[in-house]
Structures are given as C-alpha cells and as structure tokens.
Amino acid sequence: MLPTLGLFTTIMMVVGGVIGSGIFRKAGVMAGEVGSPTLLLAVWLIAGTITLFGALTNSEVAGMIPETGGQYVYFDRMFGPFVAYLYGWAVFAVIQTGSIAAVAYVFAEYSTQFIKLPEFNSSIAALGFHVPFIGDVLPLKDIGTKGVAAILVIGLTAVNYVGVKFGGLVQNIFTIAKVIAMALLFLGAFLLPTGGSISNLTNSSSVIHPTGLALFLALAAAMQGAFWAYDGWNKLTYIAGEIKEPQRNVPRGLIIGMLIVTGIYMLINLAYSYVLPVDVMAGSKLVAADVAEKCFKGGGRWIAAAVMVSTFGTTNSIILASARVYFSMSRRNVFPQLLGVAHPKFHTPAASLVVQGIWSVLLLFSGTFDTLTDTLIFVSWIFYALSAYGVFVLRRKEPGTPRPYRVPGYPFIPWIFIAFSALYLVLTVYNDLVGYREAVAAGKPAIINSAFGVALVLVGTPIYWFYRRKSYSSKSGPP
C-alpha cells in the first residue's frame, strides 16, 4: 500500500476519529453526576489531559515503528505475537467493529428527524432469540434505523475500498464540516441575545451536592463519560504505512489532533454551561440540541444534522483505519491469508475492508448496542495501559533503535497515564458488579459487561494457535 496521506489528513483523522456522538450526548449525564459547571469543565480538562498523555506516550512508539497496523505491530515488538494477536482479535471482535456499528446507528437514529423510517409492528419487532450470559437479541427491532446504518457502513466501506486517498478526502471534508458546526454552536451561545448567562457558569445544582467519597465516585463516573468521548485517538497508528514521512507526521498528527479536540470540547462545554443551568443540563438527553433550540428557532433539527455529519465522518475514520490491523495480522500468518492481500489497482486492504463491513453489519443487527459500547471501552483501556507500559519495555529491549520522537516528561507522563487507566478499569469493574447485583435483585436479565469483553477477547485464542501451528508446519515441511 502507498504512502499518500499528508500531515493535514493525519490531523483530520485524529480529530474526526475522536469527535463523534459523545460530546453531544455525555455532557448531560456528567452534569447530573457532579452537579457543578466548574467541576464539569474540570472533568473534561482532566480527561483531555490524560488522553493527551496517552497520545504523547504512544507517539514515541509510533515514530519508532511507522508501519501499517499500528498498535498491533507495536504489541508484537513489545510483548510478542500472542499479546499482539489478542489485541488484533479484540479490534476485530468488538473494539472497532462494535464502534462502527454503534456510531453508524447514531447517524441513522438522527436521520429520523428528517425522514420517517419504516418499522415492523411490535409483534414482529419482538421476534428474536436469547443468548446465554449475553441477553436477548432482537434483529428486527428498529429495522428502519438499522437499515439506514447498514447502508452507511456498506457505502463507506465501498468508498475506502477504492482508495485510501479518496477515503482521506471524505474524512477531511466531514471533519471540517463538523468542526464548523460546533464553532457555530459556540458562537451562537455567546453572541445571540437568546443565549445564556454568566451566572450559569458559577451556580451549582440545587439538588446534586456530592461530598466526600460520594464526590470522588461522582467525579470518577463523570470521567468515564469523558473518556468515552475522547476515545478513538489511536486509530491513526493503524495506517502509519500510508502516511508520508510517518516518523514525523504520525507523532505530530496525534499530538496536534488531541490538542485540537481538547480545545473544542472545552469550548463546547463552556457554551453548554453558559446557556443551560446545571440542573437543566442534568435533565437533558441531548444537551447540544437543547442549547441550539434555546439560541434560535429550529436549532434542534440543525444540531441533529450536525450530529449526522459528525457520526458520518467518525464512521468513515474507523472503517478506513481499522481494516489495516487485520491486514497486518494476515501478513504475520495469524489471520486468513486473503485478508493480507492488497488490491492490485486501488492499493487498499480490500478483503479486510469487506470482512470488517460484514461483521459490523451483523453486530448492528444484533441489537446489543449498549453491551457492545460498554465492553469495547473496557477492553480498549486494557490495551491502552499495556501500550503505555510498552514504552518502558522497548526502551529496555531496544535502547539503540532510533527514536525520532521521545515522550516528554519520561517516565512520569507514561506512569500517570498507566495509573489513570488502571483506576478507570477498576471503577468500571466495580460499577459492572453493582449493576449486575441490582439487575439480579430486580429479577431482570443481567451481564457483567467487563467480563463479557474479556471473554470475547479470549474466544479468539484457538484461532491464534491454529494459524501458528499451520505456520510452523509449513516452515518444517518439504521445500
């Protein structure tokens, strides 16, 4: 595959891959947890800083190993082929394909603001089957929404099939469009006479006052929402082999991109807090729409269009980048050989894109979007922590390897990121166990999402040993 992407597109990949639906959905839930606009802004800043620390740390390895496949290749050098395979399998099984399905679903969900989608009646929509330890799968429920989402996944897969440069152009256009839309929302909040009030930025909730341990847990819960909104920054590393001057442009793209995202998130949340009192924000399911509606008539539909633009670009970003992981795994003989073949004309991982698209659509119709979202985030952060620790491993194993970029503040920045990752994982498990116990006590179907995520990763283990044995057999066989 050919290096055709410049620095601007790498930055747009980061910005477009991170800014999806989280910034439009999570702020209301987070406000209900902390009860203070000041604390809410602090949570977004801290989460952005920690995520930036992860990008700074990952950039050292990205500049050192500028190969297509990104973190899969990094884990191979850090911890060996088995850990690398587990990461690559996790990307395929749930992390990125689940993200494609979930983000495309959000796009389709907001399209109902403009078109009426066909749906089955309640009796047909309720048809499905039960999967032990997972829950009920209802493939026919919300069939219109799922159909639109499937069309989006198939269409964007086709776009990236015919060329990474074309896919990168689509990414640039939609990333710029979503940033412009968010900038207009920010300006409308502060410049229009129907905007908000400075007092909203300082007045705390009249009913939400967590203190002591409750305050700590509330901050931690709000941080989880912010981390979800910041997720996706590492996808740039998957296509390092198709970026011009990757030793320089991958680290720069990661760092500049995350600085832009953090700045945008802070400004947008400042606008939210300025327009809506924190109690109103806490009761909002779609804060951005409520802010836009308050600023001008028809703002809710306008923000729905902005969310569609945002999720369209994010879906494209995930599709473009993730197929490169399976491509690299096939080249290392731990996935079917077909997935490691580049298209002779378009120079894209065509087979990997097709297989990824098929599995994403299957996940889309599974109906388990909430479970997928929870599990993919938990699994992602396990590997984020491992990736940061890998910087220490590589400095010990390969001290003489050229490093065009070195993480600043070493070893403190990597260790801070690892510590926050560990805390995030522990709190997620704790919240999963609490939710499981409450569901069981209420007589409802229950699942421990973090355990389900780990199980999905381990399910791929037999495939690894199959291909490893096959590879060894071919090497030891007759010439």
N, C-alpha and C positions, 0 to 999 in steps of 0.2 A: 504494500500500500504506500501511497505517495505523501510526502510532507507538503501539504498545500495550505495549511491554516496559519495565519499570522497572529501577532500579539493581540490585535483588537478582537479577533474572533475568540481567542482563548479567554480573554476577559469576559466577553459576552457569554461564553459557555458557563463560566462560574456564576455570573450574575443571573443568567437565565435559568441555570440548573437549580439555584437555591431559591429564588423568589418564585413561589408557586401559589398555593392557596393558603398557606399557613398564616401569612401576615394579614389576610382578610378574615380569618376565622378565629385565631387563637387569642387575640387581644381581649375579647370579652370574657372568656373563661379565666384568663390570667388575672384580669381586674377583679373578678369575683373571688379569687383566692387571696390576693394581697390587700385589697381594699384601699389602695393609696396610689394616686397617679405618680407620685415621686418614686415609690417602690417599684411600680410597674416599669417606669423608664429605666430604673437601675437594673432590673432583671434583664431587660433587653440589652443593655450595655454590657453587663457581665457575661451573658450568654454569647454575645458577639465577640467579646474579647477572648473568651475561652475557645470559641470556634476558630478565631484568628490564630491563637496559639497552636491549634491543631494544624492549620494550614501552613504556618511558619515551620513547624516541625516536619510536616510531610514534604515541604518544598525541598529540604536538603536531600532527601532520597529521590525525589522527582528529578532534580538536576543531576544527580549522580547516576540514575538509571533511566534515561529518557527513551523508554521502549513502549510500544503499544501493548496494552494490557494493564498498565498502571499498577495498582496495589497488588494484583495477583502476582506480577513479576517481582515486586518488592518482597512479598512474603516468601517467595521461593528463595531469594537471596538471604533473607533474614533467618528464617526458621526451617527451610527445607520444603520439599514438594508436597508433603501431606497437608501442612497448615495452609500452604498456598492453594491447594485443591479445595480444602474446606471453605476458604474464602470465596473462590470462584464458584463453587457449587451454591453457596449461600446467595451470591449475587443472582444466579440463575433461578434458584428455587423460590426466593421470596424477596430479597432486598430490592433489586432493580425491577424485576418483572412485576412485583407487587406494587412498586411505586408507579410504574407505567399504568397499571390498571386503575389504581386509586386516583391518580391525577387526571387521567382521561375521564373517569367517572364524574369528577367535579366539573370538568368542562361541559359534559353533557347535561349535568344537573342544572347548570345555569343557563343552558340553551332553552330551557322551558320558560324562561322569562320572555322569550321572543317567538317561540313556536310551540304548538301543542303536540306532544308526542303520543303515539298510540300506546295503549296499555291493555293487558289482558284483564278480564274481570277477576274479582277476588278469589273465586274458586279455582280458576286455572292458575293464577299467580301463586297460590298456596301450594301447588304441587311441587314436590321436591323429595329429598332423601336425607337421612341422618347419618352423619359420620361420627363414630365413637371418638370421644375426647376432643372433638372439634366443635360440633354443633350441627344445626340444620342448614342445609344448602338448598336455596330456592332459586334456581337458574332462570325461572320465568317471571320472577318479581321485578318490577320496574323495567320491563323488557324494552320499552322505548328508549329510556335513558341508557341502558346497557348497549342497545343497538347503535346509538349515536357514538358512544365511547369506542365501540369496536371499530366503527368506520374510521374514527380519528386514528386509532392505533394502526390500522391497516394502511391508511393513507400516508401517515408519516413514516411508516416502515418502508413504503414504496419510494418516498422522497429520498430517504437515506440510502436505499438500495442503489439508486442511480448515480450517487456520487457524494462524497463527504463534503466537497466544496459547495454543492447545492444545498446540502443539509446545513452547512455552516451559514450560508446566506439566509436561509429561513430562520435560523437561530438569531442572527444579527437583527433581522427586521422585527421579529416579535419581542426580542429583549428590549430593543429601543422603544417599541410601542408601549410595553408595559411600564417602563421607567417614566415615559412621558405622561401616561395616565396617572401614575402615582404622584408625579410632580404637580399635575393639575389639581388633584385632590388636596394636596398640601397647600397650594396657593389659594384654592377656593376656601379652605377652612379659615385662613388668616386674613384674606383680603375682602371676601364678600361680607356685606353687612349682616347677613343671616348666620354668620359663623358663631363662634363661641365666646368664651370669657376667660380672662386671666385667672379668675378665682377658681375655675375648674381644675387648673394645674396645681393648686395648693390645697384644696379642700379634700379631706379624706372621707371615706364612706361613713354613713350614719349608722350602719348596721354591722359592717365587717371590721372587726378590731382584733386580729390575732396577736397574741403576745407569747413570750417565752418559747417553749418547744413548738407550740402551735404556729408561731410566726415562722420558725425555721422550716417546718414542714410545708407551710404555705408557699414560702419562697422557693423551696425545692420543687414543689408541684408546678409552680409557675415557670420555673426554669426548664422543666421538661417540655412545656408547650413552646417555649422559645427555641430550645434545641431542635424541635421538630421543624420549626420554621426556617432555621439556619441550615438544615440538613441538605446534603447534595453537593457540597463544595469539592469533594474528592473525585467526582466523575471526570474532571478534566484530565487526570492522570491516565485514564483508560486509553486516550487517543494521543499520547505523547509522541508516538512514532509518526504521526501525521501532522505534527506541528513543526513549522520552520524554526530552526535554532532552539530545540527543546530544552537544552541545558539552561538557557537564559529565559525563554518565554514561558515555560511551564511554572517555575517559581514566581516569576513576575505576574503571570496571569492569576495564580492562586491568591497572592497577597493583595494585588490591586483590586481584584474582583471581590474579595471578602471585605476590604475596606469600604468599597462602594456599597455593598449590601448592608453592612452595619450602619453606614451613614443614612441610607434610605430608610431602614427600619426605625432608626431613632427619630427621623423627621416625621414619618408617617404616624408613629405612636404619639409624638408630640401633638400632631394635628388631632388625633383621636381624643386625647386628653383635654385639649383646648375646647373642642366642640361639645363633647359629652361629659356630664358629671360622672364620676367613677361608678356610682350606683346604677345609672342608666347604662353605662358601658357594660357593667357586670351582668345586666339582664339582656344584653344583645347577643343574638346568634351570629349576626353578620355586621360587625362594627362599621366596616368601611361603607356599606350600603346605607346604614343609618346616618353616618356623618355626611355622606353625599346628599341624601334626601333632605337633611336639615339645611344644607347650604343652598341647594337650588332644586326647583321642581323637576321631577323625573330623575333625580340623582341615583335612586336605587337601580333603575334599569341601566343607567350609564355605568355604574360600578359593576353590574353583572357582566356587561360587555368587557370591562377591564379585567375581570376575573377570567373570562373566557380567553382573552388574549394572553394573560399570564400563564394559565394552565396549558394552553396550546404550545407556547414556547417551551415550557418545562417538560412536557411530554416528549417533544422533539429532542430536547437535550438528553434526556435519559435514554431514548431509543438510539440516538447517534453514538453515545459513548459506551453504553453497557455491552453491546454486541462484541466489542473489541476484547473483552475479558474471555469470552468463550472461544474466540479466535485464537488467543494466546494459549489457552488450555489445550486446545486441539493440537497446536504446534508442539506442545510438550508431551503429547501422547497420553493425556488423561481424559480426553473427551473424544467423541467420534471424529475421524479424520475429515469428514465432509465439512465440519464447522471451521476447519483451518484453511479452507481454500478461498483465496481472494478472487473476486470476479475479474475475468481477463480484460474486460473493457472498462468497467467502472472503477476498478481498484478499490472495492469495498468488501467487507466480510459478509457477502450476500447470504450465504446459508445460515450464518449465525443470526443475522437480522430476521430472517424468515422464521426460524425456530423460536427466537425470542418473541416475535409477534404472536405466533400461535399460542405459546404458553401464557402470555399476558392476557390474551382474549379469553382463554379458559379460566384464568383466575378472575377475570372481570365477571364472568357469568356464574362463578361460584357463589357470589352474594356475600362472602365473608370479608367485606372491606375493612370493617373496624378491627377484626382479628389480624388481618394482614398488616394494617398500619402499625398496630402495637408490636407485632412480632418483628417486623422488618427494622423498626427503630432500635429495639433491644439488641438484635443481632448485629446491626451496623456498629453500635457503640462498643461492642466487644472487640471488633476488628479495628476500630479507631484507636482504642487503647493499645492493642497489640502493635499497631503501626507506629505509634509514637515510641513505644519501648524498643522497637526495632532500630531506631536511630542509634541507641546505645550499643545494640548488638553489632551493627555494621561498623561503627567506629572501632569496636574491639576486633572484629573479624577482618576488616579490610581497611586498616589505617592508611595505607598508601594509595587507595583509589582516589582519583581526582574528584574534588567536590567544588563545582563552580559556585555553589551557594551553601553557606553554613548557617544553621539556625542561630539567631541572636539569643543571647542570654542563656546559652547552654551551660549547665544541664537543667537550669531552673524552669525555663519555659516548657520543655518536654515533660518534666515531672509534675508541674502544675496541671498540665492537660491530662496526664495519666490519672492523677488523684481525682480530678473532677469527673473523669469518665468512670472510675471505679465507684464514686459516690452516686453518680447517676444510675448505674446498673443496680447497686444495692437498693436504692429507693424504688426503682422500678419493680424489682422482685418483691419488695415489701408491699407495695401498692397492689401488685397482682395477687398476692396471697390474701390480703384484706378483701379485695373484690371477690375472690373465689369463695372465701368463707361466707361473705354476705349473700352471694348468689345461692350457695348451697342451703343456707339457713332459710332463704325465702322460697326454696323449692324450685329454683329456676336452673336451666342448663348453665353450666359453668366450665371455664377453661382457664388454666394458668398460662397466659399468653407468652411469658418469657420462656417457660418450659417447652411450649409448643414450638417456639422459634428455634431453640437449641435442638429439639427433636428433628425438625426439618433439615437442619444442617447435617446432623449425624446420619440421616437416612441416605445421604449420598456417599457414605463411606464405602459400601460394597462396590459401587461403580469405580471408585478410585483403584481399589485393589484388583478389579477385573482388568482395567487398562494397564496397570503397572505390570501384572503378570503377563499380559499379552505382549507388552513391550519387551520384557525380559526374554520371553520365548522367541520372539523374532530376532533378538540380538544373539541368542545362543544357538539358533537353528543353522541349517546349512547355508552357505553363501549363495 
